[in-house]
Amino acid sequence: MSPTNSRDDITIVRQMYQALVLHYMEAKTQAEIAKELGISHATVNRLIKRGHQLGLVEIKIKSPVEQLVDIEARLVAIGGLQRAVVVPSVSDNPQTALQRVGEAAARLVLETIKDGDTISITGGKGVSAVVAGLKPSRSYDVEVVPATGLVQGKHYTDVNHVASLMADKLGGRAYQIHAPLFADSPAQRDMLMGVRAVSDVFSKAREATLAVVGIGSILTDDSSYYDLHPSSSADRLAIERSGAAGELLAHLIDSNGKLADYRLNHSLVSLTLEEFATIPQSIGVASGASKVVPILSAMRGSHLDTLVTDETTGLKILELAEGNAA
């Protein structure tokens, strides 16, 4: 229908416009519109349909998560991930941000696991936030197994403590590791890995169906790596020289996600990164400015299937990755 100068056509166009405004902007029913305009219900129906055909109506759906979905898609497009889950940044407080990220990762864990599964985990603040966020509606017949040796001193570095909490929340069973995270030498590491009580735990970890791990920062004063292994200034200089950009299962990795040439990498009582890669599903949990470079390193090394982070951190990862690509 093309408007002309005839009085009838102008009347029809005016009625069409009125009907569209009343229906879409004032949310009135077609019966109400018919009564208000003094025309039949069938005529109102035809006017609205014709308005659509003429392109007079544009419908836009705005979603509060549209920005988050875009960030997730762009993170996956960088490469190295199958999925990204980004939560809104509702506070500048890093603890609040990590809590929200942990809750999102906890929901993902509950959507993923099934009875009979084995979950391999690291210690750390990120995984502890996941455990705190778990609110299962039923018990799960699962096993929770450490992926690394033990660091005592802080509750979140104690992987046995975190594993026990997760198992209790899920109604499953936890395995305990009775070996330190760092051996004194590669030879001692090999000896510890050969102890049956230790090797049995790592055999279970290698058979896991799901891994939930933190991603550690390295070169800032609040780096989580130094909670695992307090280091001297000489050690920190060696870390910088190694090109380390982040930490995964206590392994220092460079900006491309490859194992850094740092001596303690050879003394870790832990799954190797190659063994970790064989676990069918892995979820990495991290947020905060200090985690941007480590997260991107883990992505470039294709170490994770899924990343859970917050909006601010996700945007900074994109800024760094896209800036480097420019």
C-alpha positions as CSV (number, residue, x, y, z in Angstrom):
1,M,0.0,0.0,0.0
2,S,1.6,3.3,-1.1
3,P,0.0,6.5,0.4
4,T,-1.4,8.9,-2.2
5,N,-3.0,12.4,-1.9
6,S,-6.5,10.9,-1.9
7,R,-8.5,11.6,1.2
8,D,-9.4,7.9,1.7
9,D,-5.7,6.9,1.6
10,I,-4.7,9.6,4.0
11,T,-7.4,8.5,6.4
12,I,-6.3,4.9,6.2
13,V,-2.6,5.8,6.8
14,R,-3.7,8.0,9.8
15,Q,-5.7,5.1,11.2
16,M,-2.7,2.7,10.6
17,Y,-0.4,5.0,12.5
18,Q,-2.8,5.5,15.3
19,A,-3.4,1.7,15.6
20,L,0.4,1.1,15.7
21,V,1.0,3.7,18.3
22,L,-1.8,2.5,20.5
23,H,-0.8,-1.1,20.2
24,Y,3.0,-0.9,20.5
25,M,3.5,2.2,22.6
26,E,0.5,2.2,24.8
27,A,0.1,-1.6,25.0
28,K,-3.6,-1.5,24.1
29,T,-5.4,-4.6,22.8
30,Q,-6.9,-4.7,19.3
31,A,-10.4,-4.6,20.8
32,E,-9.6,-1.5,22.8
33,I,-8.1,0.2,19.7
34,A,-11.2,-0.7,17.6
35,K,-13.4,0.9,20.2
36,E,-11.2,4.0,20.5
37,L,-10.9,4.6,16.7
38,G,-14.5,3.6,16.0
39,I,-13.5,0.8,13.5
40,S,-13.9,-3.0,13.6
41,H,-11.6,-5.4,15.3
42,A,-10.8,-7.0,11.9
43,T,-9.8,-3.6,10.5
44,V,-7.4,-3.0,13.3
45,N,-5.9,-6.4,12.7
46,R,-5.4,-5.6,9.0
47,L,-3.9,-2.1,9.8
48,I,-1.3,-3.6,12.2
49,K,-0.4,-6.4,9.7
50,R,-0.1,-3.9,6.9
51,G,2.0,-1.6,9.0
52,H,4.5,-4.5,9.5
53,Q,4.5,-5.2,5.7
54,L,5.3,-1.6,4.9
55,G,8.2,-1.6,7.4
56,L,6.6,1.0,9.7
57,V,7.4,-1.1,12.8
58,E,10.9,-1.9,14.1
59,I,11.1,-4.2,17.1
60,K,14.4,-4.2,19.1
61,I,14.9,-6.5,22.0
62,K,17.3,-5.2,24.6
63,S,18.8,-7.6,27.1
64,P,20.6,-6.7,30.3
65,V,23.1,-9.4,29.5
66,E,23.7,-8.3,25.9
67,Q,27.1,-6.7,26.8
68,L,28.1,-9.8,28.7
69,V,27.2,-12.2,25.8
70,D,29.3,-10.0,23.5
71,I,32.3,-10.1,25.8
72,E,32.0,-13.9,26.1
73,A,31.9,-14.3,22.3
74,R,34.9,-12.0,21.8
75,L,36.9,-14.0,24.5
76,V,36.1,-17.3,22.7
77,A,37.1,-15.7,19.4
78,I,40.6,-14.9,20.7
79,G,41.1,-18.7,20.8
80,G,42.0,-21.3,23.4
81,L,38.6,-21.5,24.9
82,Q,35.4,-23.4,24.1
83,R,33.3,-21.2,26.4
84,A,33.5,-18.1,28.5
85,V,31.1,-17.1,31.3
86,V,31.2,-13.4,32.3
87,V,29.4,-12.0,35.2
88,P,28.5,-8.3,35.7
89,S,31.0,-6.2,37.6
90,V,28.8,-4.7,40.4
91,S,31.6,-3.6,42.7
92,D,35.1,-2.3,42.7
93,N,35.8,-4.6,45.7
94,P,37.9,-7.5,44.4
95,Q,36.5,-9.9,47.0
96,T,32.9,-9.1,45.9
97,A,33.9,-9.6,42.3
98,L,35.5,-12.9,43.0
99,Q,32.5,-14.0,45.1
100,R,30.2,-13.3,42.1
101,V,32.6,-15.2,39.7
102,G,32.7,-18.1,42.2
103,E,28.9,-18.3,42.4
104,A,28.7,-18.4,38.5
105,A,31.4,-21.1,38.3
106,A,29.6,-23.1,41.1
107,R,26.3,-23.0,39.0
108,L,28.3,-24.2,36.0
109,V,29.8,-27.1,38.1
110,L,26.3,-28.2,39.2
111,E,25.1,-28.1,35.6
112,T,28.0,-30.2,34.5
113,I,28.5,-32.9,37.0
114,K,26.7,-36.2,37.3
115,D,26.8,-39.1,39.7
116,G,30.0,-41.1,39.3
117,D,32.1,-38.2,38.3
118,T,35.5,-37.3,39.7
119,I,36.4,-33.6,40.1
120,S,40.1,-32.6,40.2
121,I,40.8,-29.3,41.9
122,T,43.6,-26.9,42.9
123,G,43.6,-24.8,46.0
124,G,43.5,-21.0,45.8
125,K,41.0,-18.2,46.3
126,G,39.2,-18.8,43.1
127,V,38.4,-22.4,43.7
128,S,37.5,-21.6,47.3
129,A,35.0,-19.0,46.0
130,V,33.5,-21.8,43.8
131,V,33.1,-24.0,46.8
132,A,31.5,-21.2,48.8
133,G,29.0,-20.6,46.0
134,L,27.9,-24.2,45.7
135,K,24.2,-24.6,46.6
136,P,23.2,-28.1,45.3
137,S,19.6,-29.1,45.3
138,R,20.6,-32.8,46.0
139,S,23.6,-34.9,46.9
140,Y,26.0,-36.1,44.2
141,D,27.9,-39.4,44.2
142,V,31.2,-37.8,43.2
143,E,34.8,-37.8,44.2
144,V,36.9,-34.7,44.7
145,V,40.6,-35.1,44.2
146,P,43.6,-32.7,44.6
147,A,45.5,-32.0,41.4
148,T,48.5,-30.7,43.3
149,G,50.5,-31.3,46.5
150,L,49.7,-29.5,49.7
151,V,50.6,-26.1,51.0
152,Q,49.6,-25.5,54.6
153,G,49.3,-22.1,56.3
154,K,46.2,-20.5,54.7
155,H,42.9,-22.2,54.3
156,Y,42.6,-21.4,50.6
157,T,46.1,-22.8,49.8
158,D,45.4,-26.1,51.6
159,V,44.0,-28.2,48.7
160,N,43.0,-30.9,51.1
161,H,40.8,-28.4,53.1
162,V,39.2,-27.1,49.9
163,A,38.6,-30.6,48.5
164,S,37.0,-31.7,51.8
165,L,34.7,-28.6,51.8
166,M,33.7,-29.2,48.1
167,A,32.9,-32.9,48.8
168,D,30.9,-32.0,51.9
169,K,28.9,-29.5,49.9
170,L,28.2,-32.0,47.1
171,G,27.6,-35.0,49.4
172,G,30.5,-36.8,47.9
173,R,33.9,-38.1,49.0
174,A,37.3,-36.3,49.2
175,Y,40.7,-37.8,48.7
176,Q,43.6,-36.3,50.6
177,I,47.2,-35.7,49.4
178,H,50.0,-36.3,51.9
179,A,52.9,-34.6,50.1
180,P,54.1,-31.0,49.7
181,L,53.5,-29.0,46.6
182,F,57.2,-28.2,46.2
183,A,59.9,-30.9,46.6
184,D,63.4,-29.9,47.4
185,S,64.7,-31.2,44.0
186,P,63.5,-32.9,40.9
187,A,64.9,-36.2,42.3
188,Q,62.9,-35.8,45.5
189,R,59.8,-34.9,43.4
190,D,60.2,-38.2,41.5
191,M,60.6,-40.1,44.8
192,L,57.4,-38.5,46.2
193,M,55.4,-39.2,43.1
194,G,56.5,-42.8,43.4
195,V,55.1,-43.2,46.9
196,R,51.9,-45.3,46.5
197,A,49.7,-43.1,48.7
198,V,50.7,-40.1,46.6
199,S,50.6,-41.9,43.2
200,D,47.1,-43.3,43.9
201,V,45.8,-39.8,44.4
202,F,47.3,-38.5,41.2
203,S,46.0,-41.6,39.3
204,K,42.5,-40.6,40.5
205,A,43.2,-37.0,39.4
206,R,44.3,-38.1,35.9
207,E,41.0,-40.0,35.6
208,A,38.9,-36.9,36.5
209,T,35.9,-36.0,34.3
210,L,36.1,-32.3,35.4
211,A,38.8,-30.0,36.7
212,V,38.2,-26.7,38.5
213,V,41.3,-24.6,38.9
214,G,42.5,-21.1,39.7
215,I,44.8,-19.0,37.5
216,G,47.6,-17.3,39.4
217,S,49.3,-14.0,39.0
218,I,53.1,-13.7,39.2
219,L,54.7,-10.3,39.1
220,T,52.6,-8.2,41.4
221,D,53.1,-7.9,45.2
222,D,49.8,-9.7,45.9
223,S,50.6,-12.6,43.5
224,S,49.0,-15.8,44.7
225,Y,52.1,-17.8,43.7
226,Y,54.0,-16.4,46.7
227,D,51.4,-17.8,49.0
228,L,52.3,-21.2,47.6
229,H,56.1,-20.6,47.7
230,P,57.5,-17.6,49.6
231,S,60.4,-16.5,47.5
232,S,63.4,-14.3,48.0
233,S,64.2,-11.3,45.8
234,A,66.7,-13.4,43.9
235,D,63.9,-16.0,43.1
236,R,61.7,-13.2,41.9
237,L,64.4,-12.0,39.6
238,A,64.8,-15.5,38.2
239,I,61.0,-15.7,37.7
240,E,61.1,-12.4,35.7
241,R,64.1,-13.7,33.6
242,S,62.2,-16.9,32.9
243,G,59.5,-15.0,31.1
244,A,56.8,-16.2,33.4
245,A,53.4,-14.5,32.9
246,G,51.1,-16.7,35.0
247,E,50.6,-19.8,37.1
248,L,48.5,-22.9,36.5
249,L,48.6,-25.9,38.8
250,A,51.7,-24.0,40.3
251,H,53.5,-24.3,37.0
252,L,54.8,-21.0,35.8
253,I,53.8,-20.4,32.2
254,D,55.0,-17.7,29.7
255,S,52.9,-15.3,27.7
256,N,52.1,-18.0,25.2
257,G,51.1,-20.5,27.8
258,K,54.2,-22.6,27.5
259,L,56.1,-23.9,30.5
260,A,58.6,-21.2,31.7
261,D,62.2,-22.1,32.2
262,Y,62.1,-21.8,36.0
263,R,63.7,-24.4,38.3
264,L,60.7,-25.0,40.6
265,N,58.7,-26.1,37.6
266,H,60.8,-29.3,37.7
267,S,60.2,-29.9,41.4
268,L,56.4,-29.7,41.5
269,V,54.4,-32.5,43.1
270,S,51.4,-32.0,40.8
271,L,49.7,-33.1,37.6
272,T,51.8,-32.0,34.7
273,L,50.2,-29.6,32.2
274,E,50.1,-32.5,29.7
275,E,48.2,-34.7,32.1
276,F,45.9,-31.8,33.0
277,A,45.1,-31.4,29.3
278,T,43.7,-35.0,29.1
279,I,40.9,-34.2,31.6
280,P,37.7,-33.9,29.4
281,Q,36.4,-30.6,30.9
282,S,38.3,-27.9,32.7
283,I,37.0,-24.7,34.3
284,G,39.4,-21.8,35.1
285,V,38.2,-19.3,37.7
286,A,39.9,-15.9,38.1
287,S,39.1,-12.1,38.3
288,G,41.0,-8.9,39.0
289,A,43.5,-6.7,37.2
290,S,46.5,-8.8,38.3
291,K,44.9,-11.9,36.6
292,V,44.5,-10.3,33.1
293,V,47.9,-11.4,31.8
294,P,47.8,-14.8,33.4
295,I,44.4,-15.6,32.0
296,L,45.4,-14.5,28.6
297,S,48.5,-16.7,28.9
298,A,46.4,-19.7,29.9
299,M,44.1,-19.0,26.9
300,R,47.0,-18.8,24.5
301,G,48.2,-22.1,25.7
302,S,44.8,-23.7,25.3
303,H,44.9,-25.0,28.8
304,L,41.2,-24.4,29.6
305,D,37.9,-25.4,28.1
306,T,35.9,-22.8,30.1
307,L,36.8,-19.4,31.7
308,V,34.7,-17.8,34.3
309,T,35.5,-14.2,35.1
310,D,33.9,-10.8,35.6
311,E,33.0,-8.0,33.1
312,T,35.9,-5.7,34.0
313,T,38.5,-8.4,33.8
314,G,37.0,-9.7,30.6
315,L,37.2,-6.2,29.0
316,K,40.8,-5.8,30.1
317,I,41.7,-9.2,28.6
318,L,40.1,-8.1,25.3
319,E,41.9,-4.8,25.4
320,L,45.3,-6.5,25.9
321,A,44.7,-9.2,23.3
322,E,43.2,-7.0,20.7
323,G,45.9,-4.3,21.3
324,N,48.6,-6.9,20.8
325,A,47.0,-8.0,17.6
326,A,46.7,-4.5,16.2
